[in-house]
Amino acid sequence: MKYLTEYRDPELAQRYLTEIHKAVTRTWTIMEVCGGQTHSLVKNGILAMLPKEINMVHGPGCPVCVTPLNLIDKAVYLAEEKGVILCSYGDMLRVPGSKRSLLESKATGADVRVLYSPLEAVNIAQQNPDKQVVFFAVGFETTAPANALSVIHAQQLKLDNYSILASHVLVPPAIQALMSDEECVVEGFLAAGHVCTIMGIEEYYPLVEKFNVPIVVTGFEPIDLLQGILMTVQQLEKGEAKVENQYARMVKEKGNKRAMETIFEVFEVTDRMWRGMDVIPTSGYEVKATYSNFDAKKKFKVNIPEVPENKECIAGAIMKGIKKPFECPNFGTKCKPEMPLGAPMVSSEGACAAYYHFSDMINQVEDATVV
C-alpha cells in the first residue's frame, strides 16, 4: 500500500473489524500509548465499532500533557521576567501552569511565539542578536533530533543568544512505570510508530520479556490501528507475548542511526517528572554539559519551586489507563478546552480533548463505518 487513502479504505477496515470480532473470546484491555493514536481511534469512530470485549485505554503518549507544571512555570518566568523571545509549538501555549499559561503571558505583553520547527527559533536568534531566544523543546524521541539539531546549528553559527528549555520524555521507561504500577490493568500495548521510526524496536524486547505483555508497533491511520489491534488480540488469545511491527513501512528494527547520533550528541538520559505520574527514572533527555551554553535552565539559573497539581484534575489516572475522560466529574463542565483544568483537555494529542471534540463519534450507531 503506497497511498494514504488506502489506509482509510472502509472495505478493508470492515474486513479487519470482522477478523477482530472473530478472534476475540474474552475481555482484553489494550493501551494505545500515543495521543495521536487516541485521536485517530476516537475521531474515526473505531472505539464504537470494536467488540465490547476490547477495552481500549489511553496512555501517557502526549508530551504536552505530561510536561510538569514546574517547567511551564519556568517558561512563563523566562518570558515575563527575563524578557526572552519564548518560542514553542502551539499546543504548549494554552496548557495551564500553576498561575497562568504562556498564552496568558502573551496576552499581557510577553514575546511568546508559535513555531513549527526549532530551526525557526535559531533563525529568530540570528535576526535578533540583541535578544535572548528560548525554544521550549517538548516532545518524545520523535522531536528530539530536530531540537538537538537546532543546538548544533546554533553552535556552528556561534549564537550566544539561543537556548532550549528541554522537556523531552521517553516511551519505554513510561511503559515500564505503567506495568509496575499495582493499579495497572493493561494487557497489551500499541506502541507509537513515529517514536520507533527514530529509535527502532529493540528497547521493547526487555519489556515484553519482563512483563509478559504483547507490544505491537502501530501507525496512526484507521487501517494501521485496526491491524495493530488485531495483531495484539491474536497474541493475547494465543497466550503469546512478543514485539511485532505493524508499521514496517516506516519502522526498522534498529531505527534511524543518524537521528539517534544527533540526539546523543546533544542530550543525555536523565530522570524526568511526568505530570500526573511522578518521577520516572531514566525517562527523559537533558542537555549535556558540553552544550550547557544552550541550556536555558543553566543559562538563566531558573529556580522555580515545585507546586502541586490541581486536585480537581484526574489526568494522571487517565494517562495511566485507570480512568477514561468521561469518568472525570469535571469533564465538559468545569474542564473544557477554553478553560482547562489540565493539559489533556488542551493538547491536540490529549485524550480529554479527543473525547470532548469527537464524543459523537464514540456513541455512534453500530453500522458506522470508518471514514
Secondary structure, DSSP 8 states (H G I E B T S, - for coil): --SGGGGG-HHHHHHHHHHHHHH--S-EEEEEEEHHHHHHHHHTTHHHHS-TTEEEEEEEE-HHHHS-HHHHHHHHHHHHTS--EEEE-GGGGGS--SS--HHHHHHTT--EEE-S-HHHHHHHHHH-TTS-EEEEEEESTTTHHHHHHHHHHHHHTT-SSEEEEEEEE-HHHHHHHHHHSTT----EEEEEHHHHHHH-SGGGHHHHHHH---EEEE-SSHHHHHHHHHHHHHHHHHT---EEETTTTT--TT--HHHHHHHHHHEEEEEEEETTTEEEEEEEEEE-GGGGGGBHHHHTT---------TT--HHHHHTTSS-GGGSTTBTTTBBTTB-SSGGGTSTT-HHHHHHHTHHHHT--TT----
